[in-house]
């Protein structure tokens, strides 16, 4: 779905992204960030609220069976940086 379609779908349920963020202990920025970038907790909040399969909302992030395809890179797997960089 296009980010504007996700926002519209949330509004059609009678709430806002800000209210949804508060209900889930997230910042407004986290919910808005998830519209364009992977953010697992915010995605899960939107999925649960909208009652849609994740692959319908983000077909590029989830397989047809709903398995998450995109994983955030953890800091422990990051390449060490040389001193001075």
C-alpha positions as CSV (number, residue, x, y, z in Angstrom):
1,X,0.0,0.0,0.0
2,X,1.1,3.5,-0.6
3,X,1.9,5.4,2.7
4,X,-1.1,7.7,2.1
5,X,-3.4,4.7,1.7
6,X,-2.2,3.4,5.1
7,X,-2.8,6.8,6.8
8,X,-6.3,6.9,5.2
9,X,-7.0,3.4,6.3
10,X,-6.1,4.3,9.9
11,X,-8.2,7.4,9.7
12,X,-11.2,5.4,8.4
13,X,-11.1,3.4,11.7
14,X,-11.7,6.7,13.6
15,X,-8.3,7.2,15.0
16,X,-5.0,8.9,14.0
17,X,-1.4,7.7,13.6
18,X,-0.6,9.7,16.7
19,X,-3.3,8.0,18.8
20,X,-2.2,4.6,17.5
21,X,1.4,5.4,18.5
22,X,0.3,6.4,22.0
23,X,-1.8,3.2,22.4
24,X,1.2,1.1,21.5
25,X,3.8,3.0,23.5
26,X,5.5,4.3,20.4
27,X,6.5,7.8,19.3
28,X,4.6,9.5,16.5
29,X,7.9,9.4,14.6
30,X,8.2,5.7,14.9
31,X,4.8,5.1,13.3
32,X,5.4,7.6,10.6
33,X,8.9,6.1,9.9
34,X,7.3,2.7,9.4
35,X,5.2,4.0,6.5
36,X,8.4,4.1,4.4
37,X,11.0,2.1,6.2
38,X,11.1,-1.2,8.1
39,X,10.2,-0.7,11.8
40,X,9.0,-4.0,13.3
41,X,7.1,-2.7,16.4
42,X,5.3,0.1,14.5
43,X,4.5,-2.3,11.6
44,X,3.0,-4.8,14.1
45,X,0.9,-2.0,15.7
46,X,-0.5,-1.0,12.2
47,X,-1.1,-4.6,11.2
48,X,-3.0,-5.4,14.4
49,X,-5.0,-2.2,14.2
50,X,-6.0,-2.5,10.5
51,X,-6.6,-6.2,10.7
52,X,-5.0,-6.7,7.3
53,X,-2.4,-9.3,6.4
54,X,1.1,-7.7,6.5
55,X,1.9,-8.7,2.9
56,X,-1.1,-6.6,1.8
57,X,0.2,-3.5,3.5
58,X,3.9,-4.0,2.7
59,X,4.3,-6.6,-0.1
60,X,8.0,-5.7,-0.4
61,X,8.6,-6.4,3.3
62,X,6.5,-9.6,3.8
63,X,6.3,-12.8,1.8
64,X,2.9,-14.0,0.4
65,X,2.7,-16.2,3.6
66,X,3.2,-13.2,5.9
67,X,6.9,-14.0,6.8
68,X,8.9,-10.8,7.3
69,X,11.5,-10.5,4.6
70,X,13.3,-7.3,5.7
71,X,15.3,-7.4,8.9
72,X,16.9,-4.5,10.5
73,X,20.6,-4.8,10.9
74,X,21.6,-5.2,14.5
75,X,24.4,-3.2,16.0
76,X,26.2,-6.4,17.0
77,X,26.5,-7.4,13.3
78,X,27.7,-4.0,12.2
79,X,31.3,-3.9,10.9
80,X,33.7,-2.2,13.3
81,X,34.9,1.2,12.1
82,X,38.5,2.2,12.0
83,X,39.6,4.8,14.5
84,X,39.1,8.3,13.3
85,X,36.1,7.5,11.0
